Amino acid sequence: MKKIYRIMFGSLICLALIMSSSVSMIEFAQQQDTSEISIEGIWEGKLKVPGAELRIVFNISKNPDGILTATLDSPDQGATGIPVEEVIFKDNTLRLEVKSARGVFEGKVSEDFLVIEGDWKQSGQTFPLTVKRVDKAVEILRPQEPKRPYPYIEKKVAYTNLKAGVKLGGTLTLPSDKGVFPAVLLISGSGLQDRNETVFGHRPFLVLADYLTRQGIAVLRVDDRGARESTGIFSQATSEDFASDVLAGIEYLKTRKEINPEQIGLIGHSEGGLIAPMVAVKSPDVAFIVLMAGTGLTGEEVSYLQTDLISKAMGASEQEIARSRQFNEKIFSLIKEEEDNEIAKERLRQMIIAFLAELSDEEKDWISDPEEFLNTQLQSLLSPWSRFFLTYDPKPILSKVKCPVFAINGEKDLQVSPKENLSAIEEALKEGGNQNYTIKELPGLNHLFQTAQTGLPSEYARIEETISPVALKIISDWILEQIRNK
């Protein structure tokens, strides 16, 4: 029963594990004398969080001074070598503190030193985590990822959004070192994303860029502001700010002699599908847009549907879902009505405290630090991005888009419901008189356009496929058709 309450707050849980760095893997040779077995080695387990299951790997070793050190890998998030700042092993209890993620693992080591049972604590919440000693961590297979050397040109690039004072770093792939090519700029979904839109061990934009470039289309993919090689403060930005970064990208592409300035399009995934129409309305240089799981409803409506669909897929009852909806409606109403952040913060705090007080001990036993939990939720709910997304209605902008539009969604998408959002997008385009648009719901695909069973986010990492070949082909074919007709 308590599962529904985790889901309610699930979108606000920040694991903050995507901090890539190198790590050396420790080889462990099991000794015959168990009294001499060390805590050193590779420990692997699965962390179950709302809507997802993440593989966690701790690599523990000793430095030359005999002091224990460790790193953390989150393979499903594409993160390796995250420093563990505090490693304490005493009385068969291991404590690992990862300050960059504000997380702590603490567990009891079995007598044979093969299993550690404990909890992962983060953002005021507690999740059971059992890790087992392994000789080698499970390898994540991503067969679609291209391997160098590529049969095309790859260039690291950088340009500046002069209006915002933000430098943006990215990768431009060109079909050849000779000729002039059509181009697309990729726009990532919500959350801090790198140029490959790395998520759950997948790199969708790397796979998409590779496929399109092989079809003769140049592709620019860029780190979000504040990520990797891009500057700026991500936490203070809204979708409109990201749209201005995309506009800067279009201006950059127009300066490249290899790019046909009359054949520059946009592909936006999830929030990127909300941003692409903003840019298309502002820039006459946008030749076409592809919306991959883009939204046609307000952020508030999208959030309700997302929570309902995921909750239902995870086995929540209709009563639990209804109770969640009622609470979220109160939360969102307050955020919309109260513009003063300090006043809103205090009112929300009291509202959440009152709601949690009504839950049984079992329903709220996943909250280990109520104050930290509250602060995390409040910070997320009242961020500039959340305030903007909650109230933004994409339909008025969509009705002004005059360039060709291709809107696609996976039939099993539980994050951006296909039926409601595709219908809203089509209605807005039709109302605005756009004569060149195509709307498609792709059977069996989830929010990442993977072939899926349930569509739950917990499947994302387990599925080896990064993007369905069907989705890749249909996107490429549509773009090439627009280019031929240009």
HELIX and SHEET records of a PDB file:
HELIX    1   1 LYS A    3  GLY A   10  1                                   8    
HELIX    2   2 THR A   34  GLU A   36  5                                   3    
HELIX    3   3 PRO A   75  GLN A   77  5                                   3    
HELIX    4   4 LYS A   99  ALA A  101  5                                   3    
HELIX    5   5 PRO A  204  ARG A  214  1                                  11    
HELIX    6   6 PHE A  234  GLN A  236  5                                   3    
HELIX    7   7 SER A  239  LYS A  254  1                                  16    
HELIX    8   8 GLU A  271  LYS A  282  1                                  12    
HELIX    9   9 GLY A  299  ALA A  313  1                                  15    
HELIX   10  10 GLU A  318  GLU A  337  1                                  20    
HELIX   11  11 ASN A  341  ALA A  357  1                                  17    
HELIX   12  12 PRO A  370  LEU A  381  1                                  12    
HELIX   13  13 PRO A  384  THR A  391  1                                   8    
HELIX   14  14 LYS A  395  LEU A  398  1                                   4    
HELIX   15  15 PRO A  418  GLU A  431  1                                  14    
HELIX   16  16 PRO A  457  GLU A  459  5                                   3    
HELIX   17  17 PRO A  469  ASN A  485  1                                  17    
SHEET    1   A 9 ALA A  79  VAL A  84  0                                        
SHEET    2   A 9 LEU A  68  SER A  74 -1                                        
SHEET    3   A 9 ALA A  52  LYS A  62 -1                                        
SHEET    4   A 9 GLY A  41  VAL A  49 -1                                        
SHEET    5   A 9 GLN A 125  VAL A 134 -1                                        
SHEET    6   A 9 VAL A 115  GLN A 122 -1                                        
SHEET    7   A 9 GLY A 103  VAL A 109 -1                                        
SHEET    8   A 9 THR A  93  VAL A  98 -1                                        
SHEET    9   A 9 GLU A  86  LYS A  90 -1                                        
SHEET    1   B 8 ILE A 153  ASN A 161  0                                        
SHEET    2   B 8 VAL A 166  LEU A 174 -1                                        
SHEET    3   B 8 ALA A 218  VAL A 222 -1                                        
SHEET    4   B 8 PHE A 181  ILE A 187  1                                        
SHEET    5   B 8 ILE A 259  HIS A 269  1                                        
SHEET    6   B 8 VAL A 286  MET A 292  1                                        
SHEET    7   B 8 VAL A 405  GLY A 410  1                                        
SHEET    8   B 8 TYR A 437  LEU A 442  1                                        
END                                                                             
